[in-house]
Amino acid sequence: MKVTLRDAACIVQKNYQFIRIGLQRGLLTVGGEPIGVAIVKTPTRKRTDYFINPVLFAKWAGISMDELREKLQELKKEREATS
């Protein structure tokens, strides 16, 4: 299961920049453990990849893994309907 920045932002009703910056700064944590990481691939290109751990994200968002799966499926269907 993959949780993207935009999916995470939609689920917690925040701007995706909130999630992006929170991951870069290590501010989004559960029990002191970050819910994901931001990895700068090459400093010259300033490209950053993001990984959000689904289990930790669900705990941080206050939802179960089943709820997370459902929400991700709903978001996927919405995207496909607008494509």
N, C-alpha and C positions, 0 to 999 in steps of 0.2 A: 504494500500500500504506500502510495506516494502522497505527501502533503506539500503542496506548493505554497509559495508566499501568498499568492492571491486567494487560494482556498482557505488557508489559515486565517487570513484577514477577514474573509466573508464569514467564517464560522464564529469568530469572536467579535464581529461587527466593528472592526477597526480598519483604518487605511492600511494598505499593504506596506507602506513606508514604515509604519509602526513596527510591524513584524521584522522587516528588513534591518532597520537600525537596531532594534532590540537584539537580534541575532548577532549583528556585527559587534555590539558592545557587551554581549554576554549578560544582558539584563533580564531575559526571559528564562526563569529558572523554576524548578520544582525541587524543593528540599536542597537548594544550593547547586543542583545539577542543571546545566543549560538544556533547554528543550531542543536545541539544534546548534548548528555551527555555520559560520560564514567563512569561506575559504577563498582568499585572493589568489587567482591562478598566476597572473603575471603582473607585477607592480607597474610595468610600463603601460600595459593596456587597461589597467584598472578594472579588469573583469573579475567578478566575484560569483562563486557558486554557493548555493545554500542547501543545507540538508536539515530537515525537521524530523525528529524522531517521533513517529506517530503515537507511541505509548506515552511518552513524556508530554507531548502536545495535548493529548486527550486529558491527562491529569491536570495540566495547567489550565485548560479551558473548562474544566469541571464537567466533562462528559465521559461516557463510557466508550469503549472501543467500538461497540455496536452502533452507538449514536454517531461516532466519527465516520464509520463506514457508510452509514445512511446519508449523512450530510455530504460526503464526498461524491456519492453516487448521484444525489440530487443536483449538485453543482455541475457534474459532468453532463447530465441530461440537459440542464439549462444552457450550457455552452453549445452542445450539439444542436439544440433547437434554434439557436440564434445564428448558427453558421450557415 
